[in-house]
């Protein structure tokens, strides 16, 4: 699947030879490069890593609640759907 995310490129306030990259839609996903070309390369790299991890998490199969009810007797089990 093809994804397109906006990225913010900003010169580092302490080191002008560094360009910081952040993704407003993906809080905490940041990288940097020593020039625009390297910053964009690093941005693609970190975005690929994060999206791969998200896709892997989607492959998690929840345990059926009936099976959990057999294991946990004195707790309240509910299903949470997103």
DSSP file (Angstrom, degrees, kcal/mol; ACC not computed):
  #  RESIDUE AA STRUCTURE BP1 BP2  ACC     N-H-->O    O-->H-N    N-H-->O    O-->H-N    TCO  KAPPA ALPHA  PHI   PSI    X-CA   Y-CA   Z-CA
    1    1 A X              0   0    0      0, 0.0     2,-0.5     0, 0.0     0, 0.0   0.000 360.0 360.0 360.0 143.9    0.0    0.0    0.0
    2    2 A X        -     0   0    0      2,-0.0     2,-0.4     0, 0.0     0, 0.0  -0.812 360.0-172.3 -98.1 129.8    1.2    3.5   -0.8
    3    3 A X        -     0   0    0     -2,-0.5     2,-0.4     2,-0.0    48,-0.0  -0.914  10.1-165.1-119.6 147.1    1.3    6.1    2.0
    4    4 A X        +     0   0    0     -2,-0.4     2,-0.4     2,-0.0    -2,-0.0  -0.973  12.4 176.5-132.1 119.8    2.0    9.8    1.8
    5    5 A X        -     0   0    0     -2,-0.4     2,-0.2    21,-0.0    42,-0.0  -0.963  30.5-118.9-121.8 137.6    2.7   11.8    5.0
    6    6 A X        -     0   0    0     -2,-0.4    19,-0.4    17,-0.0     2,-0.4  -0.512  30.9-161.0 -71.1 144.1    3.6   15.4    5.3
    7    7 A X        -     0   0    0     -2,-0.2     2,-0.6    16,-0.2    16,-0.2  -0.961  12.3-137.7-127.0 145.4    7.0   16.1    6.8
    8    8 A X  E     -A   22   0A   0     14,-3.2    14,-1.9    -2,-0.4     2,-0.5  -0.909  15.4-164.1-103.3 123.2    8.4   19.2    8.4
    9    9 A X  E     +A   21   0A   0     -2,-0.6     2,-0.4    12,-0.2    12,-0.2  -0.935  17.9 166.4-107.4 126.7   12.0   20.0    7.6
   10   10 A X  E     -A   20   0A   0     10,-2.4    10,-3.2    -2,-0.5     2,-0.1  -1.000  38.8-111.4-143.2 136.9   13.6   22.6    9.9
   11   11 A X  E     -A   19   0A   0     -2,-0.4     8,-0.2     8,-0.2     5,-0.1  -0.435  45.8-104.0 -64.1 140.0   17.2   23.7   10.4
   12   12 A X        -     0   0    0      6,-2.8     6,-0.2     3,-0.6    -1,-0.1  -0.426  21.1-137.9 -65.8 136.3   18.5   22.7   13.9
   13   13 A X  S    S+     0   0    0      1,-0.2     3,-0.2    -2,-0.1    -1,-0.1   0.727 101.9  37.3 -71.8 -19.4   18.5   25.6   16.2
   14   14 A X  S    S+     0   0    0      1,-0.3     2,-0.4     4,-0.0    -1,-0.2   0.652 125.6  32.8-103.2 -20.1   21.9   24.6   17.7
   15   15 A X    >   -     0   0    0      3,-0.1     3,-2.0     1,-0.1    -3,-0.6  -0.862  61.0-164.8-143.0 102.4   23.6   23.3   14.6
   16   16 A X  T 3  S+     0   0    0     -2,-0.4    -1,-0.1     1,-0.3    -3,-0.1   0.628  87.6  66.3 -66.2 -12.8   22.8   24.9   11.2
   17   17 A X  T 3  S+     0   0    0     -6,-0.1     2,-0.4    18,-0.0    -1,-0.3   0.391  91.2  79.4 -88.3   5.5   24.4   22.1    9.3
   18   18 A X    <   -     0   0    0     -3,-2.0    -6,-2.8    -6,-0.2     2,-0.6  -0.940  63.4-158.7-115.6 133.8   21.6   19.7   10.5
   19   19 A X  E     -AB  11  33A   0     14,-3.2    14,-1.9    -2,-0.4     2,-0.3  -0.955  13.8-149.9-111.1 118.0   18.1   19.5    9.1
   20   20 A X  E     -AB  10  32A   0    -10,-3.2   -10,-2.4    -2,-0.6     2,-0.4  -0.618   8.4-159.0 -85.6 145.1   15.5   18.0   11.5
   21   21 A X  E     +AB   9  31A   0     10,-3.0    10,-2.2    -2,-0.3     2,-0.3  -0.989  14.4 170.6-126.5 132.3   12.6   16.1   10.1
   22   22 A X  E     -AB   8  30A   0    -14,-1.9   -14,-3.2    -2,-0.4     2,-0.6  -0.957  27.1-137.4-136.8 159.4    9.3   15.5   11.9
   23   23 A X    >   -     0   0    0      6,-1.2     3,-1.7     3,-0.4     6,-0.3  -0.947   6.9-157.6-118.3 108.3    5.9   14.1   10.9
   24   24 A X  T 3  S+     0   0    0     -2,-0.6     3,-0.3   -18,-0.3    -1,-0.1   0.807  95.5  50.2 -56.2 -31.2    3.0   16.0   12.4
   25   25 A X  T 3  S+     0   0    0    -19,-0.4     2,-0.4     1,-0.2    -1,-0.3   0.596 110.4  51.9 -82.8 -11.2    0.7   13.0   12.0
   26   26 A X  S X  S-     0   0    0     -3,-1.7     3,-2.2     3,-0.2    -3,-0.4  -0.722  83.4-151.9-128.6  79.7    3.1   10.6   13.7
   27   27 A X  T 3  S+     0   0    0     -2,-0.4     3,-0.1     1,-0.3    -3,-0.1  -0.235  80.4  19.7 -56.2 134.3    4.1   12.1   17.0
   28   28 A X  T 3  S+     0   0    0      1,-0.2     2,-0.9    -5,-0.1    -1,-0.3   0.366  89.5 120.6  87.6  -5.3    7.6   11.0   18.1
   29   29 A X    <   +     0   0    0     -3,-2.2    -6,-1.2    -6,-0.3     2,-0.3  -0.824  38.8 146.5 -95.1 105.9    8.7   10.0   14.7
   30   30 A X  E     +B   22   0A   0     -2,-0.9     2,-0.3    -8,-0.2    -8,-0.2  -0.927  16.7 159.5-137.9 157.2   11.7   12.2   14.0
   31   31 A X  E     -B   21   0A   0    -10,-2.2   -10,-3.0    -2,-0.3     2,-0.3  -0.892  16.9-149.4-158.5-171.5   15.0   12.0   12.1
   32   32 A X  E     -B   20   0A   0     -2,-0.3     2,-0.3   -12,-0.3   -12,-0.2  -0.978   4.2-161.7-160.8 168.5   17.6   14.4   10.7
   33   33 A X  E     -B   19   0A   0    -14,-1.9   -14,-3.2    -2,-0.3     6,-0.1  -0.965  32.8-117.9-151.7 166.0   20.2   14.8    8.0
   34   34 A X  S    S+     0   0    0     -2,-0.3     2,-0.3   -16,-0.2   -14,-0.1   0.603  99.7   9.0 -85.0 -11.3   23.2   16.9    7.2
   35   35 A X  S  > S-     0   0    0    -16,-0.1     4,-2.7     1,-0.1     5,-0.2  -0.931  90.8 -90.2-153.6 175.4   21.6   18.3    4.1
   36   36 A X  H  > S+     0   0    0     -2,-0.3     4,-2.5     1,-0.2     5,-0.2   0.909 122.9  50.8 -59.8 -44.4   18.1   18.3    2.4
   37   37 A X  H  > S+     0   0    0      1,-0.2     4,-2.1     2,-0.2    -1,-0.2   0.928 114.2  43.0 -60.7 -46.8   18.9   15.1    0.3
   38   38 A X  H  > S+     0   0    0      2,-0.2     4,-2.8     1,-0.2    -1,-0.2   0.887 112.2  54.2 -67.3 -38.5   20.1   13.2    3.4
   39   39 A X  H  X S+     0   0    0     -4,-2.7     4,-2.1     1,-0.2    -2,-0.2   0.907 110.4  46.5 -62.5 -41.5   17.2   14.4    5.5
   40   40 A X  H  X S+     0   0    0     -4,-2.5     4,-2.3     2,-0.2    -1,-0.2   0.886 111.7  51.3 -68.6 -38.3   14.7   13.2    2.9
   41   41 A X  H  X S+     0   0    0     -4,-2.1     4,-2.1    -5,-0.2    -2,-0.2   0.944 112.8  45.5 -60.6 -47.8   16.5    9.9    2.6
   42   42 A X  H  X S+     0   0    0     -4,-2.8     4,-2.8     1,-0.2     5,-0.2   0.855 109.6  56.1 -64.9 -35.1   16.4    9.5    6.4
   43   43 A X  H  X S+     0   0    0     -4,-2.1     4,-2.4     2,-0.2    -1,-0.2   0.925 108.9  46.1 -63.0 -44.8   12.7   10.6    6.5
   44   44 A X  H  X S+     0   0    0     -4,-2.3     4,-2.5     2,-0.2    -2,-0.2   0.900 112.9  51.5 -63.2 -40.2   11.8    7.8    4.0
   45   45 A X  H  X S+     0   0    0     -4,-2.1     4,-2.1     2,-0.2    -2,-0.2   0.942 113.0  42.0 -63.8 -49.3   13.8    5.3    6.0
   46   46 A X  H  X S+     0   0    0     -4,-2.8     4,-2.4     1,-0.2    -1,-0.2   0.885 114.5  52.2 -68.3 -36.7   12.2    6.1    9.4
   47   47 A X  H  X S+     0   0    0     -4,-2.4     4,-2.6    -5,-0.2     5,-0.2   0.914 109.2  50.0 -64.0 -42.4    8.7    6.3    7.8
   48   48 A X  H  X S+     0   0    0     -4,-2.5     4,-2.2    -5,-0.2    -2,-0.2   0.917 111.4  49.1 -60.5 -43.8    9.2    2.9    6.2
   49   49 A X  H  X S+     0   0    0     -4,-2.1     4,-2.0     2,-0.2    -2,-0.2   0.926 113.4  45.4 -62.8 -45.9   10.2    1.4    9.6
   50   50 A X  H  X S+     0   0    0     -4,-2.4     4,-2.3     1,-0.2    -2,-0.2   0.921 114.3  47.4 -65.8 -44.5    7.3    2.9   11.4
   51   51 A X  H  X S+     0   0    0     -4,-2.6     4,-2.4     2,-0.2    -1,-0.2   0.860 110.3  53.0 -68.1 -34.5    4.7    1.9    8.8
   52   52 A X  H  X S+     0   0    0     -4,-2.2     4,-2.3    -5,-0.2    -1,-0.2   0.920 110.0  48.7 -63.5 -43.2    6.2   -1.6    8.7
   53   53 A X  H  X S+     0   0    0     -4,-2.0     4,-2.1     2,-0.2    -2,-0.2   0.905 110.9  50.0 -63.4 -41.6    5.8   -1.9   12.4
   54   54 A X  H  X S+     0   0    0     -4,-2.3     4,-1.5     1,-0.2    -2,-0.2   0.920 110.4  50.0 -62.8 -43.7    2.2   -0.7   12.3
   55   55 A X  H  X S+     0   0    0     -4,-2.4     4,-0.6     1,-0.2    -2,-0.2   0.891 109.5  51.7 -62.1 -39.4    1.4   -3.2    9.6
   56   56 A X  H >< S+     0   0    0     -4,-2.3     3,-1.2     1,-0.2    -1,-0.2   0.899 106.5  53.7 -64.2 -40.3    2.9   -6.0   11.7
   57   57 A X  H >< S+     0   0    0     -4,-2.1     3,-1.5     1,-0.3    -1,-0.2   0.831 100.3  61.6 -63.6 -31.5    0.8   -5.0   14.7
   58   58 A X  H 3< S+     0   0    0     -4,-1.5    -1,-0.3     1,-0.3    -2,-0.2   0.725  93.9  64.8 -66.4 -20.0   -2.3   -5.2   12.6
   59   59 A X  T << S+     0   0    0     -3,-1.2    -1,-0.3    -4,-0.6     2,-0.3   0.487  74.1 116.5 -82.8  -2.4   -1.5   -8.9   12.1
   60   60 A X    <   -     0   0    0     -3,-1.5     2,-0.6    -4,-0.2    -3,-0.0  -0.502  57.0-149.3 -68.8 130.2   -2.0   -9.6   15.8
   61   61 A X        -     0   0    0     -2,-0.3    -2,-0.1     3,-0.0     3,-0.1  -0.905  14.3-131.5-103.8 118.2   -5.0  -12.0   16.3
   62   62 A X        -     0   0    0     -2,-0.6     2,-0.3     1,-0.1     3,-0.0  -0.319  24.2-107.1 -66.4 149.0   -6.8  -11.4   19.6
   63   63 A X        -     0   0    0      1,-0.1    -1,-0.1     2,-0.1     5,-0.1  -0.583  42.9-102.5 -71.2 133.8   -7.6  -14.4   21.8
   64   64 A X    >>  -     0   0    0     -2,-0.3     4,-1.6     1,-0.1     3,-0.8  -0.338  25.0-128.1 -58.3 137.9  -11.3  -15.3   21.7
   65   65 A X  H 3> S+     0   0    0      1,-0.3     4,-2.2     2,-0.2     5,-0.2   0.815 106.7  62.6 -60.8 -31.1  -13.0  -14.0   24.8
   66   66 A X  H 3> S+     0   0    0      1,-0.2     4,-1.0     2,-0.2    -1,-0.3   0.894 103.3  48.8 -61.2 -39.6  -14.5  -17.4   25.4
   67   67 A X  H <> S+     0   0    0     -3,-0.8     4,-0.8     1,-0.2     3,-0.3   0.888 111.0  49.9 -67.9 -38.7  -11.1  -18.9   25.8
   68   68 A X  H >X S+     0   0    0     -4,-1.6     4,-2.5     1,-0.2     3,-0.6   0.856 102.8  60.9 -68.2 -34.1  -10.0  -16.2   28.2
   69   69 A X  H 3< S+     0   0    0     -4,-2.2    -1,-0.2     1,-0.3    -2,-0.2   0.823 100.8  55.1 -62.9 -29.8  -13.2  -16.8   30.3
   70   70 A X  H 3< S+     0   0    0     -4,-1.0    -1,-0.3    -3,-0.3    -2,-0.2   0.820 113.7  41.2 -69.1 -30.5  -12.0  -20.3   30.9
   71   71 A X  H << S+     0   0    0     -4,-0.8     2,-0.6    -3,-0.6    -2,-0.2   0.812 114.0  50.5 -88.1 -33.3   -8.7  -19.0   32.2
   72   72 A X     <  +     0   0    0     -4,-2.5     3,-0.2     1,-0.2    -1,-0.2  -0.917  56.1 166.5-114.6 112.0   -9.9  -16.0   34.3
   73   73 A X  S    S+     0   0    0     -2,-0.6    -1,-0.2     1,-0.2    -2,-0.0   0.874  72.8  41.1 -92.2 -40.4  -12.7  -16.8   36.8
   74   74 A X  S    S+     0   0    0      2,-0.1     2,-0.3     0, 0.0    -1,-0.2  -0.101  98.9  83.2-107.0  35.8  -12.9  -13.7   39.1
   75   75 A X  S    S-     0   0    0     -3,-0.2     2,-0.6    -6,-0.1    -3,-0.1  -0.909  76.5-114.2-131.6 161.5  -12.4  -10.9   36.6
   76   76 A X        -     0   0    0     -2,-0.3     2,-0.5     2,-0.0    -2,-0.1  -0.864  31.0-164.4 -95.9 123.4  -14.6   -8.9   34.3
   77   77 A X        +     0   0    0     -2,-0.6     2,-0.3    -5,-0.1    -8,-0.0  -0.918  12.5 170.9-108.8 132.8  -13.8   -9.5   30.7
   78   78 A X        -     0   0    0     -2,-0.5     2,-0.5     2,-0.0    -2,-0.0  -0.945  31.1-121.1-134.0 157.4  -15.1   -7.1   28.0
   79   79 A X        -     0   0    0     -2,-0.3     2,-0.5     2,-0.0    -2,-0.0  -0.869  21.4-158.8-100.2 132.4  -14.3   -6.8   24.3
   80   80 A X        -     0   0    0     -2,-0.5     2,-0.4     2,-0.0    -2,-0.0  -0.957   9.2-163.9-113.3 123.6  -13.0   -3.4   23.1
   81   81 A X              0   0    0     -2,-0.5    -2,-0.0     1,-0.1     0, 0.0  -0.897 360.0 360.0-113.1 135.3  -13.4   -2.6   19.4
   82   82 A X              0   0    0     -2,-0.4    -1,-0.1     0, 0.0    -2,-0.0   0.358 360.0 360.0-106.8 360.0  -11.7    0.1   17.5
